[in-house]
Amino acid sequence: MSGREFCAPDNSNYPKWSSWDVFKWQALSERFGGGRAYLTAYKDGWVVHNKNRIVEIAKQEKVPPVLLASVAWAEVGGKPDGTKKPVFFERSLQTWFNQRGGAPGIYDKPPGGTSVGAVSIQMRNAARELGLSIEEMSFSDQVAMLNCLNTDVFNLTVVAKHLRGLVLHDYPGADTANLTDEQFIAAGARYNRGTTRPLADITSSIKLPPGARGREYSEYGRRMIEHREHVSRLLNRY
């Protein structure tokens, strides 16, 4: 498969979260206490810029727009976008080196585990949503997919596909476009922590008091619920 087949060129991305943004965010946090407002403004701007895309893609992939938008709002503004591609290259080089008898290095994690895109998603998960196996893809196709994941439309489309699969993983036959609060939280928890842990651990976690062991299993999804109304207003902003 040619890398050119993954996505069409799209230059209408929201400005990337950069190392300079991280510096300003940290400086504002340390000196003026305004770091949270700076980060929130970026997150809000990203969702508003992409709100029509989010709604369209969510409907296409049969997930609630606010679910897709909530994951996007949670993920953007994390690690600088410019640092993710170099990590993938370093891990790929280290893997190639190890396969030829090289010594372990600091980038020993598989390159497929690298999270990329403004809405971070692991390369292996993105490939799976495209019906591919990251291990069987050529290096050039992996790079082509990574580049596509750095475009907002392709990134959101793959994330929406992944979210639908996560819902069905726990609730086969569910109406993925209309979720209960529990399903909403579980989908967020799975996006953050994967599918290894039993669903019962997540649903039990929701009911645990703050600070209890296991409470963290549902933390990401619960945070999404907390911000859901705010994110919904962003989607409806004119």
Beta strands, then each sheet from edge to edge (+ up, - down):
strand 1: 115-116
strand 2: 121-122
sheet 1: 1+ 2-
end
